[in-house]
Structure formats: C-alpha cells, structure tokens
Amino acid sequence: MTNQEMQTWIEQKVRFYLNIWNTKSDVSVDSVPSKFNLKGKVAGYFCYRSTGNYFRWNINLALENQDEYHQTIGHEVAHLITRTLDKINNRKTKPHGWLWQSVMQNLGLKPKRCHDYKCEPARKVSRPIKRTCPQCGIEAKITLTKFRNYLKTMNTSGLTNYTCICGRTINVVQDCKSCKEG
C-alpha cells in the first residue's frame, strides 16, 4: 500500500467509526481534519485546540502495522467523541477514563491505552559528553544539548562551568578538541 492509499484508508476508517457512533448515539459527532506528520513511537494523536480539532497519524507505523492499526484509529476517534461529550456536558473526564472506555466498547474495540507495535524512537539519544571531577572522581554525563547551551553562555574568560554534586566547579570544555581548535 502506498502512503496516499494508507491516508485514504485511515480517513475511511475514521468515518467508519464515527458512523458506528452516530447510528448508536443521540449525540452526532463530525469528523475533523487529519495530518500525517507523526514520527517515532506515537501511532496516533487527537489534538483539541481552540483553533480547531484534528488528528495526527504516523503513516510509517500505519504501513508497518496495517492489520492492527484500525485499533489506533478507533482509539483516537474515541478521544474525539469523549471530548465532544465532555464539552456538551460541561465536564472533563480522564483521557483514558470511564467515558473513553465506554466509547471504545461502543465502537466494538478493546479499551486498550497503548499499542505494542515494534518501532524506533523519533530521536536517537546521543552519547553524553563525560567529564570527571578532579576532587571526588565522579563522572558527570552532559548531554550534547546541555553542552551546546554551556558553549552559548561561555563567560568572557572562556570558561563554561558545571557544578559537581560535591560542590566543585568543573570546566565543561576541558579536553574538548573541537572547542580548543575553534
């Protein structure tokens, strides 16, 4: 199945689950737009904003898990229905609480909170930059993001300091070849 065919299939499934709800309930729920821009481990997401509600879908997970993805679509449609019912009744229930579970059962689905698709995270965790405190010997692991922030806030003497748990100040850029060269 191509990306475009999968997007069409997802939108058909959204209409399918809304049709099930609308034929069983007195409260009619309209469809909302879909975006196909999720990455990583999140399979689907219902976004409710003051500017308008919409679904976000992970097209890659949908393509890799076609047989089970209908559960994710129903899960997110149930959030839309729950949000609509909460708004009508002027209440706020838990995202996966009793009302959502009841809606899932009305849609003929198991009220399952998380998927078990095999997937890769959207962001890879980088190797931390390691610095050892000369006083206590404790190794500080500093993420690349934090390290870059230290470089941005480097003081006039060229030192970027990190405070060890023992209280001693460590120069973050010590032994950093790229910092010494630049």
C-alpha beads as a LAMMPS data file, in Angstrom:
LAMMPS data file: protein, C-alpha beads

182 atoms
181 bonds

1 atom types
1 bond types

-500.0 500.0 xlo xhi
-500.0 500.0 ylo yhi
-500.0 500.0 zlo zhi

Masses

1 110.0

Atoms # bond

1 1 1 0.000 0.000 0.000
2 1 1 1.331 3.486 -0.841
3 1 1 1.356 6.445 1.551
4 1 1 -1.571 8.031 -0.276
5 1 1 -3.584 4.794 -0.196
6 1 1 -2.880 4.461 3.547
7 1 1 -4.002 8.043 4.172
8 1 1 -7.248 7.346 2.312
9 1 1 -7.750 4.108 4.264
10 1 1 -7.208 5.913 7.603
11 1 1 -9.731 8.620 6.697
12 1 1 -12.248 5.928 5.651
13 1 1 -11.747 4.159 8.998
14 1 1 -12.286 7.445 10.864
15 1 1 -15.612 7.866 9.019
16 1 1 -16.425 4.186 9.688
17 1 1 -16.021 4.541 13.476
18 1 1 -17.855 7.868 13.536
19 1 1 -20.706 6.239 11.601
20 1 1 -20.901 3.431 14.186
21 1 1 -21.097 6.039 16.946
22 1 1 -23.585 8.286 15.159
23 1 1 -26.010 5.385 14.470
24 1 1 -25.905 4.232 18.123
25 1 1 -25.974 7.614 19.873
26 1 1 -28.220 10.650 20.130
27 1 1 -25.122 12.862 20.006
28 1 1 -23.766 13.215 16.482
29 1 1 -20.015 13.756 16.103
30 1 1 -18.494 15.249 12.956
31 1 1 -15.133 14.279 11.523
32 1 1 -12.096 16.514 11.922
33 1 1 -9.104 17.015 9.586
34 1 1 -6.145 14.637 9.594
35 1 1 -2.441 15.370 9.446
36 1 1 0.049 12.633 8.642
37 1 1 3.130 14.051 10.338
38 1 1 3.760 11.958 13.449
39 1 1 7.127 10.239 13.841
40 1 1 8.679 7.760 16.231
41 1 1 6.685 5.643 18.671
42 1 1 3.430 7.641 18.725
43 1 1 0.918 5.921 16.443
44 1 1 -1.865 8.486 16.526
45 1 1 -2.902 11.609 18.389
46 1 1 -6.132 13.570 18.751
47 1 1 -5.379 17.279 19.161
48 1 1 -8.033 19.565 20.533
49 1 1 -7.267 23.248 20.255
50 1 1 -9.306 26.427 20.444
51 1 1 -8.420 26.958 16.778
52 1 1 -9.870 23.571 15.816
53 1 1 -9.526 19.859 16.478
54 1 1 -7.564 17.466 14.281
55 1 1 -5.991 14.025 14.179
56 1 1 -2.288 13.351 13.711
57 1 1 -1.248 9.973 12.304
58 1 1 2.072 8.130 12.000
59 1 1 1.944 6.919 8.413
60 1 1 5.080 4.775 8.823
61 1 1 3.626 2.833 11.774
62 1 1 0.347 2.506 9.883
63 1 1 2.119 0.964 6.885
64 1 1 4.163 -1.394 9.083
65 1 1 1.171 -2.451 11.236
66 1 1 -1.755 -2.449 8.808
67 1 1 -3.514 -5.380 10.468
68 1 1 -3.668 -3.734 13.906
69 1 1 -3.773 -0.015 13.033
70 1 1 -7.593 0.084 12.999
71 1 1 -7.373 -0.150 16.816
72 1 1 -5.294 3.048 16.896
73 1 1 -7.759 4.832 14.616
74 1 1 -10.683 3.801 16.825
75 1 1 -8.689 4.841 19.912
76 1 1 -8.228 8.384 18.566
77 1 1 -11.821 8.619 17.311
78 1 1 -12.918 7.665 20.837
79 1 1 -10.936 10.654 22.138
80 1 1 -12.810 12.914 19.685
81 1 1 -16.163 11.502 20.812
82 1 1 -15.220 11.738 24.504
83 1 1 -14.103 15.348 24.066
84 1 1 -17.376 16.183 22.296
85 1 1 -19.443 14.582 25.076
86 1 1 -17.398 16.358 27.756
87 1 1 -17.952 19.702 26.044
88 1 1 -21.718 19.131 25.780
89 1 1 -21.973 18.071 29.436
90 1 1 -19.538 20.747 30.664
91 1 1 -17.157 18.272 32.308
92 1 1 -13.667 16.940 31.859
93 1 1 -13.053 13.223 32.179
94 1 1 -9.672 11.500 32.186
95 1 1 -8.271 10.809 28.704
96 1 1 -8.458 7.032 29.191
97 1 1 -11.116 7.068 31.916
98 1 1 -14.545 5.516 32.203
99 1 1 -16.152 7.536 29.393
100 1 1 -13.397 6.830 26.866
101 1 1 -13.500 3.116 27.791
102 1 1 -17.268 3.074 27.316
103 1 1 -16.961 4.760 23.899
104 1 1 -14.300 2.235 22.845
105 1 1 -16.628 -0.634 23.771
106 1 1 -19.488 1.015 21.844
107 1 1 -17.187 1.124 18.812
108 1 1 -16.555 -2.623 19.215
109 1 1 -12.923 -2.175 20.313
110 1 1 -10.909 -3.154 23.346
111 1 1 -10.259 -0.122 25.577
112 1 1 -6.509 -0.514 25.262
113 1 1 -4.432 2.524 26.196
114 1 1 -1.133 1.819 24.396
115 1 1 -0.114 -0.019 21.261
116 1 1 2.575 -2.701 21.149
117 1 1 3.952 -2.028 17.668
118 1 1 7.638 -2.580 17.133
119 1 1 9.035 0.856 16.385
120 1 1 12.035 3.128 16.668
121 1 1 12.040 6.385 18.637
122 1 1 11.941 9.580 16.547
123 1 1 15.057 10.924 18.198
124 1 1 18.146 8.938 18.894
125 1 1 19.678 9.530 22.314
126 1 1 23.140 10.865 21.772
127 1 1 26.147 9.701 23.701
128 1 1 26.733 12.014 26.635
129 1 1 29.911 14.048 26.977
130 1 1 31.741 12.776 30.033
131 1 1 33.670 14.964 32.463
132 1 1 35.342 13.699 35.650
133 1 1 35.517 15.854 38.753
134 1 1 39.171 16.176 39.833
135 1 1 38.144 16.391 43.504
136 1 1 35.730 13.491 44.040
137 1 1 36.274 11.463 40.855
138 1 1 32.565 11.388 39.987
139 1 1 31.920 11.272 36.271
140 1 1 29.414 13.857 35.047
141 1 1 27.485 12.945 31.911
142 1 1 26.393 16.009 29.991
143 1 1 24.055 15.721 27.023
144 1 1 25.029 17.333 23.753
145 1 1 22.154 19.823 24.070
146 1 1 23.285 20.876 27.536
147 1 1 26.900 21.069 26.335
148 1 1 25.888 23.369 23.471
149 1 1 23.995 25.557 25.929
150 1 1 27.136 25.811 28.054
151 1 1 29.059 26.934 24.963
152 1 1 26.447 29.609 24.197
153 1 1 26.726 31.022 27.705
154 1 1 30.510 30.871 27.858
155 1 1 31.813 33.683 30.087
156 1 1 34.402 36.250 28.992
157 1 1 37.332 34.232 30.311
158 1 1 36.360 31.375 28.001
159 1 1 35.219 29.108 30.836
160 1 1 31.958 27.221 30.959
161 1 1 31.387 25.840 34.388
162 1 1 29.413 22.887 35.673
163 1 1 28.964 22.347 39.399
164 1 1 29.619 18.784 40.545
165 1 1 27.466 17.251 43.284
166 1 1 30.495 17.574 45.600
167 1 1 30.331 21.349 45.081
168 1 1 33.456 21.757 42.973
169 1 1 33.283 23.703 39.709
170 1 1 34.309 21.797 36.589
171 1 1 35.204 23.422 33.277
172 1 1 32.846 21.730 30.824
173 1 1 35.008 22.344 27.767
174 1 1 38.228 20.956 29.268
175 1 1 39.776 18.388 26.917
176 1 1 37.271 19.235 24.208
177 1 1 39.232 19.127 20.965
178 1 1 36.658 20.945 18.841
179 1 1 36.488 23.787 21.388
180 1 1 40.274 24.197 21.525
181 1 1 40.515 24.194 17.723
182 1 1 37.665 26.696 17.231

Bonds

1 1 1 2
2 1 2 3
3 1 3 4
4 1 4 5
5 1 5 6
6 1 6 7
7 1 7 8
8 1 8 9
9 1 9 10
10 1 10 11
11 1 11 12
12 1 12 13
13 1 13 14
14 1 14 15
15 1 15 16
16 1 16 17
17 1 17 18
18 1 18 19
19 1 19 20
20 1 20 21
21 1 21 22
22 1 22 23
23 1 23 24
24 1 24 25
25 1 25 26
26 1 26 27
27 1 27 28
28 1 28 29
29 1 29 30
30 1 30 31
31 1 31 32
32 1 32 33
33 1 33 34
34 1 34 35
35 1 35 36
36 1 36 37
37 1 37 38
38 1 38 39
39 1 39 40
40 1 40 41
41 1 41 42
42 1 42 43
43 1 43 44
44 1 44 45
45 1 45 46
46 1 46 47
47 1 47 48
48 1 48 49
49 1 49 50
50 1 50 51
51 1 51 52
52 1 52 53
53 1 53 54
54 1 54 55
55 1 55 56
56 1 56 57
57 1 57 58
58 1 58 59
59 1 59 60
60 1 60 61
61 1 61 62
62 1 62 63
63 1 63 64
64 1 64 65
65 1 65 66
66 1 66 67
67 1 67 68
68 1 68 69
69 1 69 70
70 1 70 71
71 1 71 72
72 1 72 73
73 1 73 74
74 1 74 75
75 1 75 76
76 1 76 77
77 1 77 78
78 1 78 79
79 1 79 80
80 1 80 81
81 1 81 82
82 1 82 83
83 1 83 84
84 1 84 85
85 1 85 86
86 1 86 87
87 1 87 88
88 1 88 89
89 1 89 90
90 1 90 91
91 1 91 92
92 1 92 93
93 1 93 94
94 1 94 95
95 1 95 96
96 1 96 97
97 1 97 98
98 1 98 99
99 1 99 100
100 1 100 101
101 1 101 102
102 1 102 103
103 1 103 104
104 1 104 105
105 1 105 106
106 1 106 107
107 1 107 108
108 1 108 109
109 1 109 110
110 1 110 111
111 1 111 112
112 1 112 113
113 1 113 114
114 1 114 115
115 1 115 116
116 1 116 117
117 1 117 118
118 1 118 119
119 1 119 120
120 1 120 121
121 1 121 122
122 1 122 123
123 1 123 124
124 1 124 125
125 1 125 126
126 1 126 127
127 1 127 128
128 1 128 129
129 1 129 130
130 1 130 131
131 1 131 132
132 1 132 133
133 1 133 134
134 1 134 135
135 1 135 136
136 1 136 137
137 1 137 138
138 1 138 139
139 1 139 140
140 1 140 141
141 1 141 142
142 1 142 143
143 1 143 144
144 1 144 145
145 1 145 146
146 1 146 147
147 1 147 148
148 1 148 149
149 1 149 150
150 1 150 151
151 1 151 152
152 1 152 153
153 1 153 154
154 1 154 155
155 1 155 156
156 1 156 157
157 1 157 158
158 1 158 159
159 1 159 160
160 1 160 161
161 1 161 162
162 1 162 163
163 1 163 164
164 1 164 165
165 1 165 166
166 1 166 167
167 1 167 168
168 1 168 169
169 1 169 170
170 1 170 171
171 1 171 172
172 1 172 173
173 1 173 174
174 1 174 175
175 1 175 176
176 1 176 177
177 1 177 178
178 1 178 179
179 1 179 180
180 1 180 181
181 1 181 182
